Amino acid sequence: MAGHEFPEPAPRKRQVADPDEIAALAGEPIAAEELRKSCDPAFRHGVVVGFDGSTSSERALSYAIGMARRSSSALIIVHVANRLPTTVWAGCEPPVFVDVPDHRTEVLGLELACADYLSEVSWILVERGGDICHELEEVGREYEADAIVVGSTHGIVGRIFGSVAGRLAKRAQRPVVVIP
């Protein structure tokens, strides 16, 4: 076609493998810190709070907002989605866990986005699946959180199986604040 030029393609450079790939191929172990997902630096050293929409988690969120505001840090709100054992459905011997779609996180995210009380602090909503204690501690580790805030468990289920707050306080590697 007259008057129309197609540019020559740029020469493609061959990408060299990064040192981690070379170390992995050589059989050298890669540190867990290097494999960890990087998080947004704006949320590093923030306050992690477990939130599921219950009354106790709302109190914990209120306290965590104040804590983040006083320390001029960000807020990492964590919702742990349900995981149910397949033994309930299939009668399997070994407990196998299945992620159940939890649309509650979307609803909570919309409610939090419309909330006026979160306008004074930077926040992010993180969804995880699995054991609540493990996931809260894992998010705290990833974001190098200064503290984890949770609401206390009321009722017979917490007395029988142990509360999330109690189990988290025993195993956490950072301060845990339990709000009654």
Beta strands, then each sheet from edge to edge (+ up, - down):
strand 1: 47-50
strand 2: 75-81
strand 3: 83-85
strand 4: 97-99
strand 5: 123-129
strand 6: 147-151
strand 7: 176-179
sheet 1: 5+ 2+ 1+ 6+ 7+
sheet 2: 3+ 4-
end
